[in-house]
Amino acid sequence: MTLNDKIYKWLDDRFKLSELLPPIVKHPAPLNVVSNPLYCLGGTAFLCFLILVITGIFLAMYYKPTPAEAYKSVEHIMTAVPMGSLIRSVHHWAANTMIAAVMLHMMRIYFMGAYKKPRELNWVVGISLLLITTTFGFSGYLLPWDQLAFWATKIGTGIAGSIPVIGGYISLILVGGNDIGAETLTRFFAIHVMILPIAIATLLGLHFMMVRIQGISGRL
Ligand code: HEM
């Protein structure tokens, strides 16, 4: 018996893996999925998300969300932290790639009609995932606290503020006062590293559960 077999048996005796795993891993996929790379776009978005979580945790170890220290802490990450510039760049590019992958994934769903019955609810969950993904990008943009970040946020919160009736409240909640400042930075940080990760993890769980229950669209 190899070491792998021994480990598997040890786990199997305790968690009944041989009963639990087959229905999860032995699942027929439609033939068109296996041969068509367009079906990899959702998985690509998820891979980007995992990379963002890992690199984001490392960035959070050095980043300081105060107006006096935010810019300096990013500079410190870029110049003094070992592999800091690599980790920040990977975070940046994974974020851009995730947005592109989610948009293309949505187009694949739309043009292939994969949103139709019984997958309507998964389309709705998907739209929420798209909103969360773009809000991740928007909230992360302010964190370096440079001129580009400041003015992009000024414009973004201004657009949110121009929504009829509720715009004023949304802008107040986001900005935390009359102008972009310390309150805005801590709010965006909390949104970026706490609220959105919890929201996206919950919705991804729902999204994948529905894909599993309903199966991927297409002929088996
Ligand atoms: C964080 C963003 C998202 C991730 C990680 C994700 C991930 C996935 C994965 C891995 C699949 C399996 C099949 C495939 O990859 O094509 C899938 C299927 C699906 N996704 Fe997404 N998705 C995301 C966003 C969206 C969006 C924005 C929509 C639409 C508005 C959407 C709607 C759907 C639907 C309807 C299916 C079932 C497709 C079928 O059965 O052919 N998803 N998603």
Boltz pocket constraint, residues with backbone or C-beta under 6 A from the ligand:
constraints:
  - pocket:
      binder: B
      contacts: [[A, 38], [A, 39], [A, 40], [A, 41], [A, 42], [A, 43], [A, 45], [A, 46], [A, 49], [A, 102], [A, 105], [A, 106], [A, 109], [A, 114], [A, 115], [A, 119], [A, 122], [A, 123], [A, 124], [A, 125], [A, 126], [A, 127], [A, 129], [A, 130], [A, 133], [A, 204], [A, 207], [A, 211], [A, 215], [A, 216], [A, 217], [A, 218]]
      max_distance: 6.0
